[in-house]
Amino acid sequence: MTIDDIAPDFPTIRTPWVIDWLMEVGPTDPGAMGAVPVSWGSIEHWQHCMGHDLPPWVVRLLRRLSVEFVAETVRAREPDCPPPWTATSSLNRDEVSRKVTNAFRAMMLSKGEQP
């Protein structure tokens, strides 16, 4: 996207406070092999330290968002990973192919190779 000078069109966040809380809590815990979803204990500890007494549905939401955050982080490592807010069925294969080609071209150029 940087090569093509494209600014992503992010979806509107209707509850920014939930994202703010997720970022305060974690959004991940460290694991032996990398980031893992934030634990229930971490959420409970954060609530205690911040003086919050969240309803169970908000706690479950924070945990679920953390699970999705970690999963998307793993998926995003793939060069052809679509943005999480787009439907795969509406993906323009030609555009993705062009972007992947440009990404490889940029990698080759950074190593001093000719495309």
C-alpha positions in Angstrom: 0.0 0.0 0.0 2.9 2.3 0.7 4.3 1.7 -2.8 0.9 2.5 -4.4 0.4 5.5 -2.1 -2.9 4.0 -0.9 -4.5 5.1 2.4 -6.7 2.3 3.8 -10.4 3.0 4.2 -11.0 1.7 7.7 -14.5 0.9 8.9 -16.2 3.3 11.4 -15.7 2.2 15.0 -19.0 2.8 16.9 -17.6 1.9 20.3 -14.1 3.3 20.5 -14.0 2.8 24.3 -14.0 -1.0 23.8 -10.9 -0.7 21.6 -9.3 1.7 24.1 -9.8 -0.8 26.9 -8.5 -3.7 24.8 -5.3 -1.7 24.1 -5.0 -0.9 27.8 -5.5 -4.6 28.8 -3.1 -6.0 26.2 -4.3 -6.7 23.5 -2.1 -9.9 23.8 -0.2 -11.7 26.5 3.3 -13.1 25.8 3.5 -16.8 25.1 6.3 -19.2 24.7 6.0 -19.1 20.9 4.9 -15.5 20.5 1.8 -13.5 21.3 -1.3 -15.3 22.7 -4.8 -13.9 23.5 -5.0 -12.0 26.7 -5.9 -14.3 29.6 -9.0 -14.0 31.8 -6.6 -13.4 34.7 -5.0 -10.4 32.8 -8.4 -8.9 32.2 -9.4 -9.4 35.8 -6.2 -7.9 37.0 -6.6 -4.9 34.7 -10.2 -4.4 36.0 -9.0 -4.4 39.6 -6.1 -2.0 38.9 -8.3 0.4 37.0 -11.3 0.3 39.4 -13.6 -1.2 36.8 -16.3 -3.7 37.5 -17.3 -4.7 33.9 -20.4 -6.8 33.1 -19.6 -10.3 31.9 -20.5 -9.6 28.3 -17.9 -6.8 28.1 -15.2 -9.1 29.6 -16.1 -11.8 27.0 -16.0 -9.2 24.3 -12.5 -8.0 25.3 -11.3 -11.7 25.4 -12.9 -12.4 22.0 -11.4 -9.3 20.5 -8.0 -10.4 21.7 -8.5 -13.8 20.2 -9.4 -12.2 16.9 -6.4 -9.8 17.1 -4.0 -12.7 17.5 -5.6 -14.7 14.7 -5.5 -11.7 12.3 -1.9 -11.0 13.2 -1.0 -14.5 12.1 -3.1 -14.3 8.9 -1.6 -10.9 8.1 1.8 -12.5 7.7 0.7 -13.9 4.4 1.4 -11.6 1.4 -2.0 -12.1 -0.2 -4.0 -11.6 3.0 -7.0 -9.3 2.4 -7.9 -6.6 4.9 -10.0 -8.0 7.7 -13.0 -5.7 6.8 -13.4 -7.0 3.2 -15.2 -10.0 2.1 -13.0 -12.6 0.4 -15.7 -13.2 -2.3 -15.5 -9.5 -3.4 -11.7 -9.7 -3.6 -10.3 -8.4 -6.9 -7.8 -11.1 -7.8 -6.0 -9.0 -10.4 -5.5 -6.2 -7.9 -4.1 -8.6 -5.3 -1.8 -10.1 -7.9 -0.5 -6.7 -8.8 0.1 -5.8 -5.2 1.9 -9.1 -4.5 4.1 -8.6 -7.6 4.9 -5.0 -6.5 5.8 -6.3 -3.0 8.2 -8.9 -4.5 9.6 -6.2 -6.9 10.3 -3.9 -3.9 12.0 -6.7 -2.0 14.2 -7.5 -5.0 15.1 -3.9 -5.5 16.0 -3.5 -1.8 18.4 -6.4 -2.2 20.0 -4.8 -5.3 18.6 -7.3 -7.8 16.9 -6.5 -11.1 13.3 -7.5 -11.5 
